[in-house]
């Protein structure tokens, strides 16, 4: 999930590059200090759904396999 977050400036639409949550926060705060020094940092955070580790699909698959194994084992 290291590359799951991107921050967008609420004043000018500037976007940070994809990175960790803390990297994005630091980047957008730096942008506001340089470009909008009198404005409190705002904007929005984007979350990339298809990034590594996101979504929990692997956990769901493991859970389904475990349930199937338990069902098969309980029938014997």
SEFIVO-836237 format. One record per atom (N, C-alpha, C): atom name; x, y, z; residue in three letters; residue number from 1. Coordinates in Angstrom, 3 decimals. Layout:
BEGIN
atom/X/Y/Z/rest/nr
CA/X/Y/Z/ALA/NUM
...
//
This chain:
BEGIN
atom/X/Y/Z/rest/nr
N/0.804/-1.177/0.000/UNK/1
CA/0.000/0.000/0.000/UNK/1
C/0.859/1.258/0.000/UNK/1
N/2.084/1.108/-0.323/UNK/2
CA/2.995/2.252/-0.286/UNK/2
C/2.665/3.282/-1.351/UNK/2
N/1.971/2.889/-2.384/UNK/3
CA/1.682/3.832/-3.464/UNK/3
C/0.183/4.017/-3.647/UNK/3
N/-0.538/4.113/-2.561/UNK/4
CA/-1.997/4.121/-2.622/UNK/4
C/-2.644/5.487/-2.474/UNK/4
N/-1.885/6.510/-2.115/UNK/5
CA/-2.485/7.810/-1.806/UNK/5
C/-1.961/8.916/-2.716/UNK/5
N/-2.867/9.818/-3.087/UNK/6
CA/-2.504/11.021/-3.824/UNK/6
C/-3.370/12.159/-3.293/UNK/6
N/-2.736/13.285/-3.028/UNK/7
CA/-3.439/14.449/-2.478/UNK/7
C/-3.631/15.498/-3.559/UNK/7
N/-4.782/16.161/-3.527/UNK/8
CA/-5.105/17.201/-4.501/UNK/8
C/-5.361/18.517/-3.774/UNK/8
N/-4.725/19.578/-4.249/UNK/9
CA/-4.877/20.902/-3.657/UNK/9
C/-6.297/21.407/-3.886/UNK/9
N/-6.882/21.992/-2.852/UNK/10
CA/-8.227/22.548/-2.960/UNK/10
C/-8.254/23.935/-3.583/UNK/10
N/-7.092/24.533/-3.776/UNK/11
CA/-7.025/25.889/-4.323/UNK/11
C/-6.750/25.903/-5.824/UNK/11
N/-5.811/25.081/-6.263/UNK/12
CA/-5.386/25.164/-7.666/UNK/12
C/-5.445/23.830/-8.410/UNK/12
N/-5.814/22.752/-7.742/UNK/13
CA/-5.906/21.467/-8.413/UNK/13
C/-4.592/20.709/-8.521/UNK/13
N/-3.516/21.233/-7.934/UNK/14
CA/-2.230/20.526/-7.941/UNK/14
C/-2.402/19.154/-7.318/UNK/14
N/-1.735/18.144/-7.899/UNK/15
CA/-1.795/16.785/-7.364/UNK/15
C/-0.402/16.322/-6.989/UNK/15
N/-0.313/15.621/-5.865/UNK/16
CA/0.951/15.003/-5.500/UNK/16
C/1.087/13.709/-6.301/UNK/16
N/2.261/13.144/-6.312/UNK/17
CA/2.427/11.844/-6.959/UNK/17
C/1.877/10.765/-6.022/UNK/17
N/1.623/9.573/-6.552/UNK/18
CA/1.141/8.470/-5.738/UNK/18
C/2.245/8.078/-4.761/UNK/18
N/1.876/7.835/-3.527/UNK/19
CA/2.836/7.438/-2.517/UNK/19
C/2.123/7.008/-1.250/UNK/19
N/2.874/6.928/-0.159/UNK/20
CA/2.261/6.564/1.111/UNK/20
C/1.439/7.740/1.627/UNK/20
N/0.636/7.465/2.625/UNK/21
CA/-0.207/8.520/3.191/UNK/21
C/0.655/9.639/3.774/UNK/21
N/1.709/9.280/4.498/UNK/22
CA/2.551/10.309/5.115/UNK/22
C/3.335/11.106/4.069/UNK/22
N/3.787/10.449/2.998/UNK/23
CA/4.493/11.165/1.925/UNK/23
C/3.555/12.187/1.279/UNK/23
N/2.323/11.788/1.038/UNK/24
CA/1.352/12.684/0.426/UNK/24
C/1.023/13.876/1.305/UNK/24
N/0.881/13.613/2.604/UNK/25
CA/0.593/14.709/3.534/UNK/25
C/1.726/15.724/3.539/UNK/25
N/2.959/15.235/3.581/UNK/26
CA/4.116/16.138/3.579/UNK/26
C/4.194/16.921/2.272/UNK/26
N/3.924/16.243/1.159/UNK/27
CA/4.008/16.904/-0.147/UNK/27
C/2.957/17.997/-0.295/UNK/27
N/1.727/17.726/0.134/UNK/28
CA/0.681/18.739/-0.028/UNK/28
C/0.893/19.898/0.948/UNK/28
N/1.412/19.605/2.140/UNK/29
CA/1.724/20.694/3.080/UNK/29
C/2.823/21.587/2.513/UNK/29
N/3.834/20.978/1.890/UNK/30
CA/4.889/21.763/1.247/UNK/30
C/4.354/22.606/0.104/UNK/30
N/3.452/22.040/-0.674/UNK/31
CA/2.829/22.777/-1.776/UNK/31
C/2.083/24.001/-1.241/UNK/31
N/1.302/23.807/-0.182/UNK/32
CA/0.550/24.927/0.391/UNK/32
C/1.495/25.999/0.945/UNK/32
N/2.601/25.584/1.592/UNK/33
CA/3.554/26.571/2.114/UNK/33
C/4.152/27.406/0.989/UNK/33
N/4.476/26.758/-0.138/UNK/34
CA/5.092/27.469/-1.266/UNK/34
C/4.076/28.284/-2.069/UNK/34
N/2.945/27.688/-2.385/UNK/35
CA/2.003/28.305/-3.324/UNK/35
C/0.856/29.070/-2.676/UNK/35
N/0.463/28.688/-1.487/UNK/36
CA/-0.688/29.311/-0.820/UNK/36
C/-0.352/29.523/0.666/UNK/36
N/0.636/30.353/0.970/UNK/37
CA/1.118/30.462/2.353/UNK/37
C/0.096/30.986/3.360/UNK/37
N/-0.921/31.665/2.916/UNK/38
CA/-1.901/32.225/3.858/UNK/38
C/-3.153/31.360/3.992/UNK/38
N/-3.161/30.203/3.308/UNK/39
CA/-4.347/29.343/3.304/UNK/39
C/-4.056/28.081/4.114/UNK/39
N/-5.031/27.652/4.905/UNK/40
CA/-4.912/26.398/5.647/UNK/40
C/-4.995/25.254/4.642/UNK/40
N/-4.065/24.279/4.704/UNK/41
CA/-4.096/23.166/3.744/UNK/41
C/-5.446/22.456/3.732/UNK/41
N/-5.900/22.165/2.539/UNK/42
CA/-7.184/21.483/2.363/UNK/42
C/-7.108/20.591/1.142/UNK/42
N/-8.189/20.494/0.434/UNK/43
CA/-8.223/19.656/-0.760/UNK/43
C/-8.826/18.309/-0.465/UNK/43
N/-8.365/17.315/-1.207/UNK/44
CA/-8.914/15.977/-1.018/UNK/44
C/-7.843/14.918/-1.184/UNK/44
N/-8.140/13.729/-0.711/UNK/45
CA/-7.234/12.590/-0.807/UNK/45
C/-7.859/11.585/-1.744/UNK/45
N/-7.060/11.083/-2.685/UNK/46
CA/-7.507/10.003/-3.566/UNK/46
C/-6.856/8.712/-3.101/UNK/46
N/-7.599/7.627/-3.182/UNK/47
CA/-7.078/6.315/-2.812/UNK/47
C/-7.146/5.409/-4.023/UNK/47
N/-6.014/4.835/-4.398/UNK/48
CA/-5.959/3.955/-5.560/UNK/48
C/-6.421/2.562/-5.142/UNK/48
N/-7.518/2.115/-5.719/UNK/49
CA/-8.106/0.834/-5.339/UNK/49
C/-7.296/-0.363/-5.821/UNK/49
N/-6.666/-0.263/-6.948/UNK/50
CA/-5.965/-1.406/-7.513/UNK/50
C/-4.530/-1.552/-7.069/UNK/50
N/-4.087/-0.841/-6.056/UNK/51
CA/-2.689/-0.921/-5.630/UNK/51
C/-2.438/-2.181/-4.836/UNK/51
N/-1.190/-2.512/-4.674/UNK/52
CA/-0.826/-3.737/-3.976/UNK/52
C/-1.350/-3.703/-2.551/UNK/52
N/-1.964/-4.819/-2.142/UNK/53
CA/-2.477/-4.923/-0.792/UNK/53
C/-3.847/-4.294/-0.590/UNK/53
N/-4.357/-3.568/-1.532/UNK/54
CA/-5.647/-2.918/-1.368/UNK/54
C/-6.798/-3.848/-1.665/UNK/54
N/-7.908/-3.668/-1.009/UNK/55
CA/-9.107/-4.407/-1.313/UNK/55
C/-9.315/-5.668/-0.507/UNK/55
N/-8.271/-6.357/-0.074/UNK/56
CA/-8.420/-7.559/0.730/UNK/56
C/-8.896/-8.764/-0.045/UNK/56
N/-8.730/-8.800/-1.350/UNK/57
CA/-9.157/-9.935/-2.146/UNK/57
C/-8.451/-11.217/-1.778/UNK/57
N/-7.191/-11.143/-1.415/UNK/58
CA/-6.434/-12.323/-1.014/UNK/58
C/-6.971/-12.921/0.265/UNK/58
N/-7.375/-12.091/1.208/UNK/59
CA/-7.942/-12.577/2.470/UNK/59
C/-9.286/-13.258/2.219/UNK/59
N/-10.066/-12.699/1.347/UNK/60
CA/-11.364/-13.290/1.032/UNK/60
C/-11.184/-14.671/0.403/UNK/60
N/-10.245/-14.799/-0.509/UNK/61
CA/-9.972/-16.087/-1.140/UNK/61
C/-9.515/-17.106/-0.107/UNK/61
N/-8.631/-16.722/0.788/UNK/62
CA/-8.157/-17.631/1.832/UNK/62
C/-9.307/-18.062/2.734/UNK/62
N/-10.211/-17.155/3.059/UNK/63
CA/-11.357/-17.481/3.893/UNK/63
C/-12.283/-18.473/3.195/UNK/63
N/-12.536/-18.268/1.914/UNK/64
CA/-13.389/-19.183/1.150/UNK/64
C/-12.767/-20.583/1.105/UNK/64
N/-11.476/-20.656/0.857/UNK/65
CA/-10.794/-21.956/0.810/UNK/65
C/-10.882/-22.641/2.170/UNK/65
N/-10.686/-21.901/3.246/UNK/66
CA/-10.780/-22.461/4.588/UNK/66
C/-12.175/-23.001/4.864/UNK/66
N/-13.206/-22.277/4.476/UNK/67
CA/-14.587/-22.726/4.692/UNK/67
C/-14.855/-23.999/3.894/UNK/67
N/-14.392/-24.069/2.664/UNK/68
CA/-14.581/-25.275/1.843/UNK/68
C/-13.885/-26.463/2.482/UNK/68
N/-12.672/-26.277/2.966/UNK/69
CA/-11.937/-27.366/3.625/UNK/69
C/-12.684/-27.829/4.875/UNK/69
N/-13.215/-26.889/5.656/UNK/70
CA/-13.970/-27.263/6.855/UNK/70
C/-15.242/-28.031/6.503/UNK/70
N/-15.909/-27.621/5.443/UNK/71
CA/-17.127/-28.330/5.019/UNK/71
C/-16.789/-29.746/4.596/UNK/71
N/-15.735/-29.914/3.804/UNK/72
CA/-15.325/-31.248/3.352/UNK/72
C/-14.909/-32.103/4.536/UNK/72
N/-14.160/-31.530/5.476/UNK/73
CA/-13.702/-32.287/6.636/UNK/73
C/-14.866/-32.708/7.537/UNK/73
N/-15.889/-31.885/7.632/UNK/74
CA/-17.009/-32.203/8.521/UNK/74
C/-17.907/-33.307/7.931/UNK/74
N/-17.799/-33.579/6.661/UNK/75
CA/-18.623/-34.601/6.008/UNK/75
C/-17.993/-35.983/6.118/UNK/75
N/-16.783/-36.086/6.613/UNK/76
CA/-16.104/-37.396/6.689/UNK/76
C/-16.094/-37.927/8.071/UNK/76
//
